[in-house]
Structure formats: C-alpha cells, structure tokens
Amino acid sequence: RLELKKADLVTQGAFDDIVQGCDGVFHVAAAMTISYKEDPQIVDPCLLGTLKVLNACKRSTTVKRVVCTSAVAAVRVRNDFKPDDVLDESVWS
C-alpha cells in the first residue's frame, strides 16, 4: 500500500492532493552534494520542501503521523572524524 509521490517546490499547495487520503507521511527527500559549501541552493530546497510537506499534512483531514528521516550525510559530510568517534546530533554538519 506504499506509494511514492513526487511534487515540485514551486507550485503552491503541490503536496496537498498527495497527502490527502494518507494516514501517514514519510518525508525522505533531501538534496545531496559531495562537496558541501554554505550554498543556499542546497539548504533552501531542503528547508522549503520540508515546510511545504509539513504544512500540507497540517491542512490534511486524514494525516495522523509524519515521519521525517535524515541520512548519514547529515553528520558524515565533515572529514574531521576518527573512525571510532560517536556521531550524534551534536556533530551534525
């Protein structure tokens, strides 16, 4: 019963029809780059996309739960870790 859906960030309310009728939403999308710089072309789409999905879920009459996932890239983009270092939210990129 799982369906993967795709929507654009430009269209206002693009996620509304997608989430309506769903009990739960997994937000798993993220822009990725190997060489990270403080580049709004990476950060802005991630932030904007997440907010649009969450707002669509809030407007929905059916969504009961939202799960936002991350990737190891949130901590492993940096190169200053030793192999045995513990990686948690205090060391996110």
C-alpha positions as CSV (number, residue, x, y, z in Angstrom):
1,R,0.0,0.0,0.0
2,L,3.0,2.3,-0.1
3,E,3.1,4.9,-2.9
4,L,6.0,7.1,-3.8
5,K,4.9,10.6,-4.9
6,K,6.8,13.5,-6.5
7,A,5.9,17.1,-6.5
8,D,7.6,20.4,-7.4
9,L,8.6,23.1,-4.9
10,V,7.3,25.9,-7.0
11,T,3.6,25.1,-7.2
12,Q,1.7,26.4,-4.1
13,G,-0.1,23.5,-2.4
14,A,1.6,21.0,-4.6
15,F,1.6,18.4,-1.8
16,D,-2.0,18.9,-0.7
17,D,-3.6,16.4,-3.1
18,I,-0.7,14.0,-2.5
19,V,-1.1,13.8,1.3
20,Q,-4.9,13.9,1.4
21,G,-6.2,10.4,2.0
22,C,-3.0,9.3,3.6
23,D,-2.9,8.1,7.3
24,G,0.9,8.7,7.5
25,V,3.6,10.5,5.5
26,F,7.3,9.7,5.4
27,H,9.3,12.7,4.2
28,V,12.5,11.2,2.9
29,A,13.7,13.6,0.2
30,A,16.9,15.6,0.5
31,A,19.2,17.5,-1.8
32,M,22.7,16.0,-1.6
33,T,26.2,17.1,-2.7
34,I,29.6,15.6,-2.1
35,S,31.4,18.9,-1.6
36,Y,29.3,21.0,0.8
37,K,29.7,24.7,1.0
38,E,27.4,27.1,2.6
39,D,25.3,27.1,-0.5
40,P,21.6,28.2,-0.4
41,Q,21.0,26.1,-3.5
42,I,21.3,23.0,-1.2
43,V,19.8,24.3,2.0
44,D,16.8,26.3,0.7
45,P,15.2,23.5,-1.3
46,C,15.5,21.1,1.7
47,L,14.0,23.6,4.1
48,L,11.3,24.8,1.7
49,G,10.3,21.3,0.7
50,T,10.1,20.0,4.3
51,L,8.0,23.0,5.3
52,K,5.6,22.6,2.3
53,V,5.1,18.9,3.1
54,L,4.5,19.6,6.8
55,N,2.0,22.4,6.0
56,A,0.2,20.1,3.6
57,C,0.0,17.5,6.3
58,K,-1.4,20.1,8.7
59,R,-4.1,21.1,6.3
60,S,-5.0,17.4,5.6
61,T,-8.0,15.9,7.2
62,T,-6.6,12.4,7.2
63,V,-2.8,12.5,8.1
64,K,-2.3,11.3,11.6
65,R,1.5,10.9,11.7
66,V,4.5,12.4,9.8
67,V,8.0,10.8,9.9
68,C,10.9,12.9,8.7
69,T,14.1,11.0,8.0
70,S,17.6,12.0,7.6
71,A,20.8,10.4,6.2
72,V,24.2,9.7,7.4
73,A,25.2,12.6,5.2
74,A,23.9,14.9,8.0
75,V,26.9,14.0,10.0
76,R,29.4,12.4,7.6
77,V,29.9,15.3,5.2
78,R,32.6,16.5,7.5
79,N,36.1,14.9,7.3
80,D,37.4,15.7,10.8
81,F,36.1,12.5,12.5
82,K,38.1,9.5,13.5
83,P,36.6,6.0,12.6
84,D,35.7,5.3,16.3
85,D,34.1,8.7,17.0
86,V,30.5,8.6,18.2
87,L,28.3,10.6,15.8
88,D,25.2,12.2,17.2
89,E,23.2,15.4,16.7
90,S,25.9,17.4,18.4
91,V,28.2,16.9,15.4
92,W,25.8,17.4,12.5
93,S,27.2,19.2,9.5
